[in-house]
Amino acid sequence: MRSRNLVVLAAVCFATTGTAQQLGPDGSSPLGVATIRFLIGSIVLYFLSVLRPAHQPVSNRQPLATWVWVAAAFGQALYGAAFFSAVRSTGVAVGTVVALGSAPLITGAITAISSRKAPSVSWLGTTVFAIVGMSLIVVSGKESQVTMSGVALALCAGLGYALFALGSKTILSSGVSSEFAMAKVFGIASLMLAPTLLFVDLEWLTHTDAIVMVLWLGIVTLALAYWSYATGLRHLEPSQTTMITLVEPVVATLLGAVVLSERPTVLAWCGIFVVIASLLADSRITSKIAQT
């Protein structure tokens, strides 16, 4: 349960991203924000890895191939870039549903293929149930446009998050500390995205609210969030963690109501109830399996 709670904490931190961006400058570039967030978060995670002792002595760690680090970093870079582009192309509602909803299913599919073991019916049922609830939340909004390019980008974002989750699980299983693992992954991802800063307008960074926004995004929604996510991932399957993070739209909706004075519709509240119910069901099923 501690591991599940850590992943829930990560999802809560993730959920503040949209609110932070709404409170930030209007002229900010989504891709620029994503890249700077990666840079700040990786630096904070690196200092945490220096201050905290390693999870295992170096002598006890399993050697890792370079491609594992690159795959995890590429997955996160793909998710960051594709998600923002998908939301801009097809709207928040459709982009969020396809990206976050496809991530646990893609993760489960890749895991099933690599392990040659089909996912459990209970996991598949609770995951689909949670995706239905999340869909109710986001389609209750005003945006409902659909474009094929936007959907394709959102699917790329889901694939990227699945690659990140699977790669991170392999890295953490080798005994590397959560802080160092995430610092290195996001450091590599930052290098992958850094060239995009040459093609976006960064004038908005001169404003105070922009500085506050990128610091919050880098420290809270990335460093704290992914440290918590990685720590919980040690004792959970990637398919479980990607399913638990579906709590993000629930918290994001509540934050919108409290902070931004947005009023969720009845349909949105129904979606919140469905997501929470599916998470509780998944937690109960997992607990019963652990006790047997």
C-alpha positions in Angstrom: 0.0 0.0 0.0 2.9 2.4 0.6 4.0 1.9 -3.0 0.5 2.5 -4.3 0.2 5.7 -2.1 3.5 7.0 -3.5 2.2 6.6 -7.0 -1.0 8.3 -6.0 1.1 11.2 -4.6 2.9 11.3 -8.0 -0.4 11.5 -9.8 -1.5 14.4 -7.5 1.7 16.3 -8.3 1.2 15.6 -12.0 -2.4 16.9 -11.7 -1.1 20.4 -10.7 0.6 20.8 -14.1 -2.4 22.2 -15.9 -3.4 24.6 -13.1 0.2 25.9 -12.9 0.2 26.5 -16.6 -3.1 28.3 -16.5 -1.8 30.6 -13.7 1.4 31.2 -15.7 2.0 33.7 -18.6 -0.4 33.4 -21.6 2.4 33.6 -24.2 4.4 30.6 -22.9 5.4 28.0 -25.4 4.2 24.4 -24.5 7.3 22.8 -25.9 9.5 25.4 -24.3 7.8 24.8 -20.9 8.2 21.0 -21.3 11.9 21.3 -22.1 12.7 23.8 -19.3 10.7 21.6 -16.8 12.8 18.6 -17.8 16.1 20.6 -17.3 15.1 21.9 -13.8 13.6 18.6 -12.7 16.7 16.6 -13.7 19.0 19.0 -11.9 16.9 18.8 -8.6 16.9 15.0 -8.9 20.6 14.9 -9.4 21.3 16.8 -6.2 18.8 14.6 -4.4 20.8 11.5 -5.6 24.0 13.1 -4.2 22.5 13.9 -0.8 20.7 10.5 -0.3 22.5 7.2 0.0 22.2 4.7 -2.9 19.4 2.0 -2.8 22.1 -0.7 -3.0 25.9 -0.8 -2.9 27.5 -0.4 -6.3 29.0 -3.9 -6.0 25.4 -5.4 -5.7 24.0 -3.6 -8.8 23.3 -5.4 -12.0 24.9 -4.0 -15.1 22.6 -2.0 -17.4 22.9 -1.7 -21.1 23.0 1.8 -22.5 19.9 1.2 -24.6 17.7 0.8 -21.5 18.6 4.3 -20.3 18.1 5.7 -23.8 14.7 3.9 -24.2 13.3 5.2 -20.9 14.5 8.8 -21.7 13.2 8.6 -25.3 9.8 7.4 -23.9 9.6 10.4 -21.5 10.8 12.9 -24.2 8.2 11.4 -26.7 5.5 11.7 -24.1 6.3 15.3 -23.2 6.5 16.5 -26.7 3.7 14.5 -28.2 1.2 15.2 -25.4 1.5 18.9 -25.6 1.2 18.8 -29.4 -1.8 16.4 -29.2 -3.7 18.7 -26.8 -3.0 21.7 -29.1 -4.2 19.7 -32.2 -7.2 17.9 -30.9 -8.1 19.6 -27.7 -7.6 18.8 -24.0 -10.5 16.3 -23.8 -9.6 14.0 -26.6 -5.8 14.4 -26.2 -6.0 13.5 -22.5 -8.3 10.5 -22.9 -6.3 9.0 -25.7 -2.9 9.6 -24.2 -3.5 8.7 -20.5 -6.1 6.1 -21.4 -3.9 4.3 -23.9 -0.7 4.2 -21.6 -1.8 1.4 -19.3 -3.2 -0.6 -22.1 0.0 -0.3 -24.2 2.1 -1.1 -21.1 0.0 -4.2 -20.4 0.2 -5.3 -24.1 4.0 -4.9 -24.2 4.4 -6.7 -20.9 2.2 -9.5 -22.0 4.1 -9.9 -25.3 7.6 -9.8 -23.6 6.6 -12.2 -20.8 4.3 -14.3 -22.9 1.7 -14.0 -20.2 -1.7 -12.4 -20.8 -2.8 -9.7 -18.3 -5.3 -10.7 -15.7 -9.0 -10.2 -16.4 -9.4 -8.2 -13.2 -6.6 -5.8 -14.1 -8.1 -5.3 -17.6 -11.6 -4.8 -16.2 -10.6 -2.2 -13.7 -8.4 -0.4 -16.2 -11.1 -0.2 -18.8 -13.5 1.0 -16.1 -11.1 3.7 -15.0 -10.6 4.8 -18.6 -14.4 5.1 -19.0 -14.5 7.3 -15.9 -11.7 9.5 -17.1 -13.4 9.9 -20.4 -16.6 11.1 -18.7 -14.5 13.7 -16.9 -12.7 15.2 -19.9 -15.6 15.0 -22.4 -17.7 17.0 -19.9 -15.6 20.0 -20.9 -16.2 22.5 -23.7 -13.7 21.1 -26.1 -14.7 18.2 -28.3 -12.8 18.6 -31.5 -11.2 15.5 -33.0 -8.4 15.3 -35.6 -6.7 12.2 -36.8 -3.3 13.9 -36.4 -4.1 14.8 -32.8 -5.3 11.3 -32.0 -2.1 9.9 -33.5 0.1 12.2 -31.5 -1.9 11.3 -28.3 -1.3 7.6 -29.1 2.4 8.4 -29.5 2.3 10.1 -26.0 0.7 6.9 -24.6 3.4 4.8 -26.2 6.1 7.1 -24.8 4.8 6.8 -21.3 4.6 3.1 -21.6 8.2 2.9 -22.7 9.2 5.1 -19.9 7.4 3.0 -17.3 8.9 -0.3 -18.6 12.4 1.1 -18.9 12.3 2.7 -15.5 11.2 -0.6 -13.9 14.2 -2.3 -15.5 16.5 0.4 -14.3 15.2 0.4 -10.7 15.3 -3.4 -10.6 19.1 -3.2 -11.1 19.5 -1.5 -7.7 20.0 2.1 -8.9 18.5 4.7 -6.5 15.2 6.3 -7.5 16.8 9.8 -7.4 19.7 8.9 -9.6 17.6 6.8 -12.0 15.2 9.6 -12.6 17.9 12.3 -12.8 19.7 10.4 -15.5 16.6 9.5 -17.4 15.4 13.1 -17.4 18.8 14.4 -18.0 19.1 12.4 -21.3 15.5 13.4 -22.2 16.4 17.0 -21.6 19.3 16.7 -24.1 16.9 15.1 -26.6 14.5 18.1 -26.3 17.1 20.9 -25.9 17.4 21.6 -29.6 13.7 22.6 -29.7 14.6 25.7 -27.6 16.3 27.1 -30.7 12.9 27.3 -32.5 10.6 28.6 -29.8 10.0 32.1 -28.4 11.4 32.3 -24.8 10.5 36.0 -24.2 7.8 34.9 -21.7 10.6 33.7 -19.3 11.3 37.4 -18.4 8.1 37.5 -16.4 8.0 36.7 -12.6 5.0 34.4 -13.0 6.8 32.5 -15.6 9.8 31.8 -13.3 7.4 30.7 -10.5 5.6 28.4 -13.0 8.7 26.7 -14.4 10.1 26.2 -10.9 6.9 24.6 -9.7 6.7 22.4 -12.8 10.3 21.4 -12.5 10.5 20.8 -8.7 7.0 19.6 -7.8 5.4 18.1 -11.0 8.7 16.5 -12.1 11.3 16.0 -9.4 9.0 15.2 -6.5 6.4 13.5 -8.7 8.8 11.2 -10.5 10.9 10.4 -7.3 7.6 9.3 -5.7 6.6 7.4 -8.9 9.9 5.6 -9.2 10.0 4.7 -5.5 6.5 3.2 -5.8 7.4 1.5 -9.0 10.0 -0.7 -7.3 7.3 -2.9 -5.8 4.6 -2.6 -8.4 4.2 -3.7 -12.0 4.4 -0.9 -14.7 0.9 -1.8 -15.8 -0.3 -1.1 -12.2 1.4 2.2 -11.9 0.1 3.5 -15.2 -3.4 2.5 -14.2 -3.1 4.2 -10.8 -1.9 7.5 -12.4 -5.4 7.7 -14.0 -6.3 9.5 -10.7 -4.6 12.5 -12.3 -7.7 13.9 -14.1 -9.7 13.4 -11.0 -7.4 15.7 -9.0 -7.0 18.1 -11.9 -10.7 18.5 -12.1 -11.0 19.2 -8.4 -8.1 21.7 -8.6 -9.8 23.5 -11.5 -12.9 23.8 -9.3 -11.1 25.1 -6.2 -8.3 27.2 -7.7 -9.6 28.3 -11.1 -13.3 28.5 -10.1 -14.3 26.0 -12.7 -17.5 24.1 -11.9 -17.5 20.4 -12.9 -20.7 19.1 -14.5 -22.8 16.2 -13.2 -21.1 14.1 -15.9 -17.7 15.1 -14.5 -18.6 14.1 -11.0 -19.9 10.8 -12.3 -16.5 10.2 -14.0 -14.7 11.1 -10.7 -16.8 8.5 -8.9 -16.1 5.8 -11.5 -12.3 6.4 -11.5 -12.2 6.3 -7.7 -14.3 3.2 -7.6 -12.1 1.4 -10.1 -8.9 2.4 -8.2 -10.4 1.1 -4.9 -11.5 -2.1 -6.7 -8.0 -2.6 -8.1 -6.4 -1.9 -4.7 -8.7 -4.5 -3.1 -7.9 -7.1 -5.8 -4.2 -6.5 -5.4 -4.4 -6.8 -1.6 -6.2 -10.1 -1.9 -3.6 -11.5 -4.3 -0.8 -10.4 -2.0 -2.4 -12.2 0.9 -2.8 -15.5 -0.9 
